Amino acid sequence: MKKVFIDSDIMLDATLKREPFYLSAANLLELCYESHFKAVTSPTAFINTHYFLNKFAPSTKMQSLKRLGSIISIAEVNETIIDLAFNSSFTDFEDAVQFYTAKSVGADVIITRNIKDYKDSTIPVLTAEQFLRTL
């Protein structure tokens, strides 16, 4: 089964219904829910999502996070991943952590809305819309 690493912007697009990205993000998560793909992310993505849901959708934040948690597995971030991120060529530390987390779980693809943030990735990086077009 293909393993997809979901970045926090995809989670936010789906939960906050951010247009014009909502439909692609929601469709991707629905396919993961139906077990077409194994979805995984880092604890950082859940923390980022919580932060923004708390600002923009506080009344539904826990329900949204629990729903995401039923679809997306959370990978471990450990000292090795942090060390790799510190010593990487990524300009953004968080993106480096995301990349090395995806790599540690054997992700086949990273799905994000910010492809440029992953220019140093050795894992294919696609938007949700691009990924859905490959199916």
N, CA, C and O atoms as a GROMACS GRO file, in nm:
protein
  540
    1MET      N    1   0.085  -0.118   0.000
    1MET     CA    2   0.000   0.000   0.000
    1MET      C    3   0.089   0.124   0.000
    1MET      O    4   0.188   0.131   0.074
    2LYS      N    5   0.054   0.220  -0.082
    2LYS     CA    6   0.131   0.344  -0.091
    2LYS      C    7   0.117   0.423   0.038
    2LYS      O    8   0.007   0.439   0.092
    3LYS      N    9   0.231   0.472   0.087
    3LYS     CA   10   0.233   0.552   0.210
    3LYS      C   11   0.251   0.699   0.172
    3LYS      O   12   0.348   0.736   0.107
    4VAL      N   13   0.155   0.782   0.214
    4VAL     CA   14   0.159   0.924   0.184
    4VAL      C   15   0.182   1.003   0.312
    4VAL      O   16   0.115   0.981   0.413
    5PHE      N   17   0.277   1.094   0.307
    5PHE     CA   18   0.306   1.182   0.421
    5PHE      C   19   0.226   1.310   0.400
    5PHE      O   20   0.243   1.379   0.300
    6ILE      N   21   0.140   1.342   0.495
    6ILE     CA   22   0.050   1.456   0.485
    6ILE      C   23   0.108   1.573   0.564
    6ILE      O   24   0.132   1.562   0.684
    7ASP      N   25   0.132   1.684   0.497
    7ASP     CA   26   0.182   1.804   0.563
    7ASP      C   27   0.064   1.880   0.628
    7ASP      O   28  -0.051   1.859   0.590
    8SER      N   29   0.094   1.965   0.723
    8SER     CA   30  -0.012   2.033   0.800
    8SER      C   31  -0.100   2.122   0.714
    8SER      O   32  -0.217   2.141   0.746
    9ASP      N   33  -0.048   2.178   0.607
    9ASP     CA   34  -0.133   2.265   0.525
    9ASP      C   35  -0.247   2.187   0.460
    9ASP      O   36  -0.355   2.242   0.439
   10ILE      N   37  -0.225   2.061   0.429
   10ILE     CA   38  -0.332   1.977   0.374
   10ILE      C   39  -0.438   1.952   0.481
   10ILE      O   40  -0.558   1.958   0.454
   11MET      N   41  -0.394   1.926   0.603
   11MET     CA   42  -0.487   1.905   0.714
   11MET      C   43  -0.569   2.032   0.739
   11MET      O   44  -0.690   2.024   0.764
   12LEU      N   45  -0.505   2.146   0.731
   12LEU     CA   46  -0.575   2.273   0.752
   12LEU      C   47  -0.670   2.306   0.637
   12LEU      O   48  -0.780   2.356   0.660
   13ASP      N   49  -0.629   2.278   0.515
   13ASP     CA   50  -0.718   2.302   0.401
   13ASP      C   51  -0.847   2.222   0.416
   13ASP      O   52  -0.955   2.272   0.387
   14ALA      N   53  -0.835   2.098   0.463
   14ALA     CA   54  -0.953   2.013   0.478
   14ALA      C   55  -1.039   2.057   0.596
   14ALA      O   56  -1.161   2.068   0.583
   15THR      N   57  -0.978   2.083   0.711
   15THR     CA   58  -1.056   2.113   0.831
   15THR      C   59  -1.114   2.254   0.831
   15THR      O   60  -1.222   2.277   0.886
   16LEU      N   61  -1.042   2.347   0.771
   16LEU     CA   62  -1.090   2.486   0.767
   16LEU      C   63  -1.163   2.518   0.636
   16LEU      O   64  -1.208   2.631   0.615
   17LYS      N   65  -1.172   2.418   0.549
   17LYS     CA   66  -1.240   2.433   0.419
   17LYS      C   67  -1.186   2.553   0.341
   17LYS      O   68  -1.262   2.636   0.290
   18ARG      N   69  -1.053   2.560   0.334
   18ARG     CA   70  -0.988   2.671   0.266
   18ARG      C   71  -0.993   2.651   0.115
   18ARG      O   72  -0.940   2.554   0.061
   19GLU      N   73  -1.058   2.745   0.050
   19GLU     CA   74  -1.069   2.743  -0.097
   19GLU      C   75  -0.947   2.812  -0.156
   19GLU      O   76  -0.893   2.905  -0.096
   20PRO      N   77  -0.905   2.769  -0.272
   20PRO     CA   78  -0.959   2.666  -0.359
   20PRO      C   79  -0.898   2.527  -0.334
   20PRO      O   80  -0.901   2.442  -0.423
   21PHE      N   81  -0.844   2.504  -0.217
   21PHE     CA   82  -0.769   2.381  -0.188
   21PHE      C   83  -0.851   2.275  -0.116
   21PHE      O   84  -0.810   2.159  -0.107
   22TYR      N   85  -0.965   2.315  -0.064
   22TYR     CA   86  -1.045   2.226   0.021
   22TYR      C   87  -1.080   2.094  -0.046
   22TYR      O   88  -1.056   1.988   0.013
   23LEU      N   89  -1.135   2.098  -0.165
   23LEU     CA   90  -1.185   1.976  -0.229
   23LEU      C   91  -1.075   1.872  -0.249
   23LEU      O   92  -1.096   1.754  -0.221
   24SER      N   93  -0.960   1.913  -0.296
   24SER     CA   94  -0.849   1.819  -0.317
   24SER      C   95  -0.803   1.759  -0.185
   24SER      O   96  -0.779   1.639  -0.176
   25ALA      N   97  -0.790   1.843  -0.083
   25ALA     CA   98  -0.746   1.794   0.048
   25ALA      C   99  -0.848   1.697   0.107
   25ALA      O  100  -0.812   1.592   0.159
   26ALA      N  101  -0.975   1.733   0.098
   26ALA     CA  102  -1.081   1.647   0.152
   26ALA      C  103  -1.088   1.515   0.076
   26ALA      O  104  -1.105   1.409   0.137
   27ASN      N  105  -1.076   1.520  -0.056
   27ASN     CA  106  -1.079   1.397  -0.136
   27ASN      C  107  -0.961   1.306  -0.104
   27ASN      O  108  -0.976   1.184  -0.095
   28LEU      N  109  -0.844   1.365  -0.086
   28LEU     CA  110  -0.726   1.287  -0.050
   28LEU      C  111  -0.748   1.217   0.085
   28LEU      O  112  -0.722   1.098   0.098
   29LEU      N  113  -0.795   1.291   0.184
   29LEU     CA  114  -0.817   1.233   0.317
   29LEU      C  115  -0.926   1.127   0.313
   29LEU      O  116  -0.919   1.029   0.387
   30GLU      N  117  -1.026   1.146   0.230
   30GLU     CA  118  -1.131   1.045   0.216
   30GLU      C  119  -1.074   0.916   0.159
   30GLU      O  120  -1.110   0.807   0.205
   31LEU      N  121  -0.986   0.924   0.060
   31LEU     CA  122  -0.922   0.805   0.005
   31LEU      C  123  -0.837   0.735   0.111
   31LEU      O  124  -0.832   0.612   0.116
   32CYS      N  125  -0.770   0.813   0.194
   32CYS     CA  126  -0.691   0.754   0.303
   32CYS      C  127  -0.784   0.687   0.404
   32CYS      O  128  -0.755   0.578   0.454
   33TYR      N  129  -0.895   0.751   0.435
   33TYR     CA  130  -0.992   0.694   0.528
   33TYR      C  131  -1.046   0.561   0.477
   33TYR      O  132  -1.068   0.467   0.554
   34GLU      N  133  -1.066   0.553   0.346
   34GLU     CA  134  -1.116   0.430   0.283
   34GLU      C  135  -1.005   0.327   0.263
   34GLU      O  136  -1.028   0.224   0.199
   35SER      N  137  -0.888   0.353   0.315
   35SER     CA  138  -0.772   0.262   0.311
   35SER      C  139  -0.715   0.240   0.172
   35SER      O  140  -0.658   0.134   0.145
   36HIS      N  141  -0.728   0.338   0.086
   36HIS     CA  142  -0.661   0.329  -0.044
   36HIS      C  143  -0.512   0.358  -0.030
   36HIS      O  144  -0.430   0.311  -0.108
   37PHE      N  145  -0.479   0.438   0.072
   37PHE     CA  146  -0.342   0.477   0.101
   37PHE      C  147  -0.324   0.479   0.252
   37PHE      O  148  -0.420   0.497   0.327
   38LYS      N  149  -0.201   0.460   0.294
   38LYS     CA  150  -0.166   0.473   0.436
   38LYS      C  151  -0.119   0.616   0.457
   38LYS      O  152  -0.016   0.656   0.401
   39ALA      N  153  -0.192   0.695   0.536
   39ALA     CA  154  -0.156   0.834   0.563
   39ALA      C  155  -0.077   0.841   0.692
   39ALA      O  156  -0.110   0.776   0.792
   40VAL      N  157   0.028   0.922   0.688
   40VAL     CA  158   0.112   0.941   0.806
   40VAL      C  159   0.155   1.087   0.810
   40VAL      O  160   0.165   1.153   0.706
   41THR      N  161   0.181   1.136   0.929
   41THR     CA  162   0.232   1.271   0.946
   41THR      C  163   0.316   1.276   1.072
   41THR      O  164   0.335   1.174   1.139
   42SER      N  165   0.367   1.392   1.103
   42SER     CA  166   0.447   1.409   1.224
   42SER      C  167   0.363   1.472   1.334
   42SER      O  168   0.256   1.527   1.308
   43PRO      N  169   0.410   1.463   1.458
   43PRO     CA  170   0.340   1.532   1.566
   43PRO      C  171   0.333   1.683   1.541
   43PRO      O  172   0.237   1.749   1.581
   44THR      N  173   0.434   1.737   1.474
   44THR     CA  174   0.438   1.880   1.443
   44THR      C  175   0.316   1.922   1.361
   44THR      O  176   0.260   2.029   1.384
   45ALA      N  177   0.276   1.838   1.267
   45ALA     CA  178   0.160   1.872   1.183
   45ALA      C  179   0.033   1.880   1.268
   45ALA      O  180  -0.051   1.968   1.246
   46PHE      N  181   0.019   1.790   1.363
   46PHE     CA  182  -0.099   1.796   1.451
   46PHE      C  183  -0.094   1.919   1.541
   46PHE      O  184  -0.196   1.982   1.566
   47ILE      N  185   0.024   1.953   1.589
   47ILE     CA  186   0.038   2.071   1.675
   47ILE      C  187   0.007   2.198   1.595
   47ILE      O  188  -0.065   2.285   1.644
   48ASN      N  189   0.061   2.208   1.474
   48ASN     CA  190   0.031   2.324   1.388
   48ASN      C  191  -0.118   2.333   1.358
   48ASN      O  192  -0.176   2.442   1.361
   49THR      N  193  -0.177   2.220   1.328
   49THR     CA  194  -0.320   2.218   1.296
   49THR      C  195  -0.402   2.261   1.417
   49THR      O  196  -0.496   2.340   1.403
   50HIS      N  197  -0.367   2.211   1.534
   50HIS     CA  198  -0.436   2.252   1.657
   50HIS      C  199  -0.427   2.404   1.676
   50HIS      O  200  -0.526   2.470   1.708
   51TYR      N  201  -0.309   2.458   1.656
   51TYR     CA  202  -0.288   2.602   1.675
   51TYR      C  203  -0.384   2.683   1.587
   51TYR      O  204  -0.450   2.775   1.636
   52PHE      N  205  -0.391   2.649   1.458
   52PHE     CA  206  -0.476   2.726   1.368
   52PHE      C  207  -0.625   2.697   1.388
   52PHE      O  208  -0.708   2.787   1.375
   53LEU      N  209  -0.658   2.574   1.420
   53LEU     CA  210  -0.799   2.545   1.451
   53LEU      C  211  -0.843   2.621   1.576
   53LEU      O  212  -0.956   2.668   1.583
   54ASN      N  213  -0.755   2.633   1.672
   54ASN     CA  214  -0.787   2.707   1.794
   54ASN      C  215  -0.815   2.855   1.764
   54ASN      O  216  -0.897   2.918   1.830
   55LYS      N  217  -0.747   2.909   1.663
   55LYS     CA  218  -0.767   3.048   1.624
   55LYS      C  219  -0.893   3.067   1.537
   55LYS      O  220  -0.966   3.164   1.554
   56PHE      N  221  -0.916   2.974   1.444
   56PHE     CA  222  -1.018   2.996   1.342
   56PHE      C  223  -1.141   2.907   1.353
   56PHE      O  224  -1.243   2.935   1.290
   57ALA      N  225  -1.134   2.801   1.431
   57ALA     CA  226  -1.249   2.711   1.447
   57ALA      C  227  -1.245   2.646   1.585
   57ALA      O  228  -1.245   2.524   1.596
   58PRO      N  229  -1.241   2.728   1.690
   58PRO     CA  230  -1.222   2.672   1.825
   58PRO      C  231  -1.332   2.576   1.870
   58PRO      O  232  -1.306   2.482   1.945
   59SER      N  233  -1.452   2.599   1.825
   59SER     CA  234  -1.563   2.514   1.872
   59SER      C  235  -1.559   2.373   1.813
   59SER      O  236  -1.620   2.281   1.868
   60THR      N  237  -1.487   2.355   1.701
   60THR     CA  238  -1.482   2.224   1.637
   60THR      C  239  -1.341   2.164   1.635
   60THR      O  240  -1.319   2.060   1.573
   61LYS      N  241  -1.247   2.229   1.702
   61LYS     CA  242  -1.107   2.187   1.689
   61LYS      C  243  -1.083   2.043   1.734
   61LYS      O  244  -1.017   1.967   1.664
   62MET      N  245  -1.135   2.006   1.849
   62MET     CA  246  -1.107   1.870   1.899
   62MET      C  247  -1.174   1.765   1.812
   62MET      O  248  -1.116   1.660   1.786
   63GLN      N  249  -1.296   1.792   1.769
   63GLN     CA  250  -1.365   1.699   1.679
   63GLN      C  251  -1.285   1.682   1.549
   63GLN      O  252  -1.269   1.571   1.499
   64SER      N  253  -1.237   1.793   1.495
   64SER     CA  254  -1.158   1.788   1.371
   64SER      C  255  -1.028   1.711   1.392
   64SER      O  256  -0.991   1.629   1.308
   65LEU      N  257  -0.959   1.737   1.502
   65LEU     CA  258  -0.834   1.668   1.529
   65LEU      C  259  -0.854   1.518   1.550
   65LEU      O  260  -0.774   1.437   1.504
   66LYS      N  261  -0.961   1.482   1.621
   66LYS     CA  262  -0.990   1.340   1.642
   66LYS      C  263  -1.022   1.271   1.510
   66LYS      O  264  -0.980   1.157   1.487
   67ARG      N  265  -1.093   1.338   1.424
   67ARG     CA  266  -1.124   1.283   1.292
   67ARG      C  267  -0.994   1.261   1.213
   67ARG      O  268  -0.974   1.155   1.154
   68LEU      N  269  -0.909   1.362   1.212
   68LEU     CA  270  -0.779   1.348   1.144
   68LEU      C  271  -0.699   1.234   1.204
   68LEU      O  272  -0.635   1.157   1.132
   69GLY      N  273  -0.704   1.222   1.336
   69GLY     CA  274  -0.630   1.116   1.405
   69GLY      C  275  -0.681   0.976   1.371
   69GLY      O  276  -0.607   0.879   1.382
   70SER      N  277  -0.806   0.968   1.329
   70SER     CA  278  -0.860   0.838   1.288
   70SER      C  279  -0.819   0.801   1.145
   70SER      O  280  -0.834   0.687   1.102
   71ILE      N  281  -0.766   0.899   1.073
   71ILE     CA  282  -0.727   0.879   0.933
   71ILE      C  283  -0.575   0.874   0.916
   71ILE      O  284  -0.522   0.795   0.837
   72ILE      N  285  -0.506   0.959   0.992
   72ILE     CA  286  -0.362   0.979   0.973
   72ILE      C  287  -0.286   0.926   1.094
   72ILE      O  288  -0.313   0.966   1.207
   73SER      N  289  -0.190   0.838   1.069
   73SER     CA  290  -0.103   0.789   1.175
   73SER      C  291   0.002   0.896   1.206
   73SER      O  292   0.041   0.974   1.119
   74ILE      N  293   0.047   0.896   1.329
   74ILE     CA  294   0.148   0.993   1.371
   74ILE      C  295   0.281   0.921   1.389
   74ILE      O  296   0.294   0.829   1.470
   75ALA      N  297   0.380   0.964   1.312
   75ALA     CA  298   0.514   0.905   1.318
   75ALA      C  299   0.591   0.963   1.435
   75ALA      O  300   0.562   1.073   1.482
   76GLU      N  301   0.688   0.889   1.478
   76GLU     CA  302   0.775   0.935   1.587
   76GLU      C  303   0.880   1.031   1.534
   76GLU      O  304   0.940   1.009   1.429
   77VAL      N  305   0.902   1.137   1.608
   77VAL     CA  306   1.014   1.227   1.581
   77VAL      C  307   1.111   1.207   1.696
   77VAL      O  308   1.077   1.227   1.813
   78ASN      N  309   1.233   1.168   1.661
   78ASN     CA  310   1.331   1.139   1.766
   78ASN      C  311   1.457   1.223   1.747
   78ASN      O  312   1.464   1.308   1.658
   79GLU      N  313   1.555   1.198   1.831
   79GLU     CA  314   1.679   1.275   1.828
   79GLU      C  315   1.751   1.263   1.694
   79GLU      O  316   1.810   1.360   1.647
   80THR      N  317   1.747   1.146   1.634
   80THR     CA  318   1.812   1.127   1.505
   80THR      C  319   1.751   1.218   1.399
   80THR      O  320   1.823   1.281   1.321
   81ILE      N  321   1.618   1.226   1.396
   81ILE     CA  322   1.550   1.311   1.298
   81ILE      C  323   1.585   1.457   1.321
   81ILE      O  324   1.612   1.531   1.226
   82ILE      N  325   1.586   1.499   1.446
   82ILE     CA  326   1.621   1.637   1.478
   82ILE      C  327   1.766   1.666   1.436
   82ILE      O  328   1.793   1.772   1.380
   83ASP      N  329   1.857   1.575   1.464
   83ASP     CA  330   1.997   1.594   1.423
   83ASP      C  331   2.011   1.603   1.271
   83ASP      O  332   2.084   1.688   1.221
   84LEU      N  333   1.941   1.517   1.200
   84LEU     CA  334   1.944   1.522   1.054
   84LEU      C  335   1.891   1.656   1.004
   84LEU      O  336   1.946   1.715   0.911
   85ALA      N  337   1.784   1.705   1.066
   85ALA     CA  338   1.725   1.833   1.028
   85ALA      C  339   1.823   1.948   1.055
   85ALA      O  340   1.837   2.038   0.972
   86PHE      N  341   1.889   1.943   1.170
   86PHE     CA  342   1.988   2.047   1.203
   86PHE      C  343   2.098   2.054   1.098
   86PHE      O  344   2.144   2.163   1.064
   87ASN      N  345   2.138   1.941   1.048
   87ASN     CA  346   2.253   1.934   0.957
   87ASN      C  347   2.216   1.925   0.810
   87ASN      O  348   2.300   1.895   0.726
   88SER      N  349   2.090   1.952   0.778
   88SER     CA  350   2.044   1.939   0.640
   88SER      C  351   2.063   2.069   0.563
   88SER      O  352   2.099   2.173   0.619
   89SER      N  353   2.038   2.061   0.434
   89SER     CA  354   2.045   2.180   0.348
   89SER      C  355   1.910   2.253   0.340
   89SER      O  356   1.900   2.354   0.271
   90PHE      N  357   1.810   2.204   0.410
   90PHE     CA  358   1.680   2.272   0.412
   90PHE      C  359   1.697   2.409   0.478
   90PHE      O  360   1.767   2.421   0.578
   91THR      N  361   1.633   2.510   0.422
   91THR     CA  362   1.641   2.643   0.482
   91THR      C  363   1.545   2.659   0.599
   91THR      O  364   1.567   2.744   0.685
   92ASP      N  365   1.440   2.579   0.604
   92ASP     CA  366   1.342   2.586   0.712
   92ASP      C  367   1.353   2.459   0.796
   92ASP      O  368   1.338   2.348   0.746
   93PHE      N  369   1.379   2.477   0.925
   93PHE     CA  370   1.398   2.364   1.015
   93PHE      C  371   1.275   2.274   1.022
   93PHE      O  372   1.288   2.152   1.018
   94GLU      N  373   1.157   2.333   1.031
   94GLU     CA  374   1.034   2.252   1.039
   94GLU      C  375   1.017   2.165   0.916
   94GLU      O  376   0.980   2.048   0.927
   95ASP      N  377   1.044   2.220   0.798
   95ASP     CA  378   1.034   2.141   0.675
   95ASP      C  379   1.135   2.027   0.675
   95ASP      O  380   1.106   1.918   0.627
   96ALA      N  381   1.252   2.053   0.729
   96ALA     CA  382   1.354   1.947   0.738
   96ALA      C  383   1.306   1.836   0.831
   96ALA      O  384   1.324   1.718   0.801
   97VAL      N  385   1.246   1.873   0.943
   97VAL     CA  386   1.192   1.771   1.035
   97VAL      C  387   1.083   1.691   0.965
   97VAL      O  388   1.078   1.569   0.977
   98GLN      N  389   0.997   1.760   0.893
   98GLN     CA  390   0.890   1.690   0.821
   98GLN      C  391   0.950   1.592   0.720
   98GLN      O  392   0.908   1.476   0.712
   99PHE      N  393   1.049   1.638   0.643
   99PHE     CA  394   1.111   1.552   0.542
   99PHE      C  395   1.174   1.428   0.606
   99PHE      O  396   1.148   1.316   0.561
  100TYR      N  397   1.254   1.447   0.709
  100TYR     CA  398   1.322   1.333   0.769
  100TYR      C  399   1.225   1.240   0.842
  100TYR      O  400   1.250   1.121   0.855
  101THR      N  401   1.115   1.294   0.889
  101THR     CA  402   1.010   1.209   0.946
  101THR      C  403   0.948   1.124   0.836
  101THR      O  404   0.930   1.003   0.852
  102ALA      N  405   0.917   1.187   0.724
  102ALA     CA  406   0.861   1.113   0.610
  102ALA      C  407   0.957   1.005   0.563
  102ALA      O  408   0.917   0.893   0.534
  103LYS      N  409   1.083   1.039   0.557
  103LYS     CA  410   1.185   0.943   0.513
  103LYS      C  411   1.195   0.826   0.612
  103LYS      O  412   1.210   0.711   0.571
  104SER      N  413   1.187   0.856   0.741
  104SER     CA  414   1.202   0.751   0.842
  104SER      C  415   1.091   0.648   0.838
  104SER      O  416   1.111   0.534   0.880
  105VAL      N  417   0.973   0.687   0.789
  105VAL     CA  418   0.862   0.592   0.783
  105VAL      C  419   0.846   0.531   0.644
  105VAL      O  420   0.752   0.454   0.620
  106GLY      N  421   0.936   0.565   0.554
  106GLY     CA  422   0.930   0.508   0.419
  106GLY      C  423   0.818   0.564   0.334
  106GLY      O  424   0.758   0.492   0.254
  107ALA      N  425   0.789   0.692   0.351
  107ALA     CA  426   0.683   0.754   0.270
  107ALA      C  427   0.718   0.750   0.122
  107ALA      O  428   0.833   0.772   0.084
  108ASP      N  429   0.618   0.721   0.041
  108ASP     CA  430   0.637   0.719  -0.104
  108ASP      C  431   0.626   0.857  -0.165
  108ASP      O  432   0.681   0.884  -0.272
  109VAL      N  433   0.555   0.946  -0.095
  109VAL     CA  434   0.532   1.082  -0.146
  109VAL      C  435   0.501   1.173  -0.028
  109VAL      O  436   0.441   1.130   0.071
  110ILE      N  437   0.541   1.298  -0.039
  110ILE     CA  438   0.502   1.401   0.056
  110ILE      C  439   0.396   1.486  -0.012
  110ILE      O  440   0.414   1.533  -0.124
  111ILE      N  441   0.285   1.504   0.057
  111ILE     CA  442   0.177   1.584  -0.001
  111ILE      C  443   0.165   1.712   0.081
  111ILE      O  444   0.142   1.711   0.202
  112THR      N  445   0.183   1.823   0.011
  112THR     CA  446   0.186   1.954   0.072
  112THR      C  447   0.135   2.056  -0.027
  112THR      O  448   0.122   2.027  -0.146
  113ARG      N  449   0.105   2.174   0.020
  113ARG     CA  450   0.070   2.282  -0.071
  113ARG      C  451   0.193   2.367  -0.100
  113ARG      O  452   0.190   2.451  -0.190
  114ASN      N  453   0.298   2.347  -0.025
  114ASN     CA  454   0.419   2.430  -0.038
  114ASN      C  455   0.535   2.347  -0.092
  114ASN      O  456   0.632   2.319  -0.021
  115ILE      N  457   0.525   2.309  -0.217
  115ILE     CA  458   0.626   2.225  -0.280
  115ILE      C  459   0.765   2.288  -0.273
  115ILE      O  460   0.864   2.218  -0.252
  116LYS      N  461   0.772   2.419  -0.290
  116LYS     CA  462   0.902   2.489  -0.290
  116LYS      C  463   0.977   2.471  -0.159
  116LYS      O  464   1.100   2.479  -0.156
  117ASP      N  465   0.905   2.446  -0.051
  117ASP     CA  466   0.969   2.424   0.079
  117ASP      C  467   1.048   2.294   0.085
  117ASP      O  468   1.131   2.275   0.173
  118TYR      N  469   1.022   2.206  -0.010
  118TYR     CA  470   1.085   2.074  -0.011
  118TYR      C  471   1.176   2.055  -0.131
  118TYR      O  472   1.189   1.943  -0.182
  119LYS      N  473   1.238   2.162  -0.176
  119LYS     CA  474   1.323   2.153  -0.296
  119LYS      C  475   1.440   2.057  -0.279
  119LYS      O  476   1.495   2.007  -0.377
  120ASP      N  477   1.480   2.031  -0.155
  120ASP     CA  478   1.591   1.939  -0.129
  120ASP      C  479   1.544   1.797  -0.098
  120ASP      O  480   1.624   1.712  -0.058
  121SER      N  481   1.417   1.770  -0.117
  121SER     CA  482   1.362   1.639  -0.085
  121SER      C  483   1.405   1.534  -0.187
  121SER      O  484   1.410   1.560  -0.307
  122THR      N  485   1.436   1.416  -0.137
  122THR     CA  486   1.465   1.301  -0.224
  122THR      C  487   1.340   1.214  -0.239
  122THR      O  488   1.343   1.113  -0.309
  123ILE      N  489   1.233   1.255  -0.174
  123ILE     CA  490   1.102   1.189  -0.186
  123ILE      C  491   1.018   1.276  -0.278
  123ILE      O  492   1.022   1.399  -0.264
  124PRO      N  493   0.942   1.218  -0.373
  124PRO     CA  494   0.855   1.301  -0.456
  124PRO      C  495   0.762   1.387  -0.370
  124PRO      O  496   0.710   1.342  -0.268
  125VAL      N  497   0.742   1.511  -0.413
  125VAL     CA  498   0.658   1.606  -0.341
  125VAL      C  499   0.552   1.658  -0.437
  125VAL      O  500   0.583   1.709  -0.544
  126LEU      N  501   0.426   1.644  -0.396
  126LEU     CA  502   0.313   1.685  -0.480
  126LEU      C  503   0.210   1.759  -0.397
  126LEU      O  504   0.202   1.742  -0.275
  127THR      N  505   0.131   1.842  -0.464
  127THR     CA  506   0.013   1.898  -0.399
  127THR      C  507  -0.093   1.788  -0.395
  127THR      O  508  -0.080   1.687  -0.463
  128ALA      N  509  -0.196   1.809  -0.317
  128ALA     CA  510  -0.306   1.711  -0.312
  128ALA      C  511  -0.369   1.698  -0.451
  128ALA      O  512  -0.400   1.588  -0.496
  129GLU      N  513  -0.386   1.810  -0.518
  129GLU     CA  514  -0.446   1.808  -0.652
  129GLU      C  515  -0.358   1.730  -0.749
  129GLU      O  516  -0.409   1.648  -0.826
  130GLN      N  517  -0.228   1.754  -0.747
  130GLN     CA  518  -0.137   1.681  -0.835
  130GLN      C  519  -0.141   1.531  -0.805
  130GLN      O  520  -0.146   1.449  -0.896
  131PHE      N  521  -0.138   1.497  -0.678
  131PHE     CA  522  -0.141   1.356  -0.640
  131PHE      C  523  -0.269   1.288  -0.690
  131PHE      O  524  -0.263   1.178  -0.745
  132LEU      N  525  -0.382   1.353  -0.672
  132LEU     CA  526  -0.509   1.294  -0.715
  132LEU      C  527  -0.512   1.275  -0.867
  132LEU      O  528  -0.574   1.181  -0.916
  133ARG      N  529  -0.445   1.363  -0.940
  133ARG     CA  530  -0.441   1.349  -1.086
  133ARG      C  531  -0.357   1.229  -1.131
  133ARG      O  532  -0.371   1.184  -1.244
  134THR      N  533  -0.271   1.177  -1.042
  134THR     CA  534  -0.188   1.062  -1.079
  134THR      C  535  -0.265   0.931  -1.066
  134THR      O  536  -0.217   0.827  -1.112
  135LEU      N  537  -0.382   0.934  -1.005
  135LEU     CA  538  -0.456   0.810  -0.979
  135LEU      C  539  -0.530   0.761  -1.101
  135LEU      O  540  -0.598   0.658  -1.095
   0.00000   0.00000   0.00000
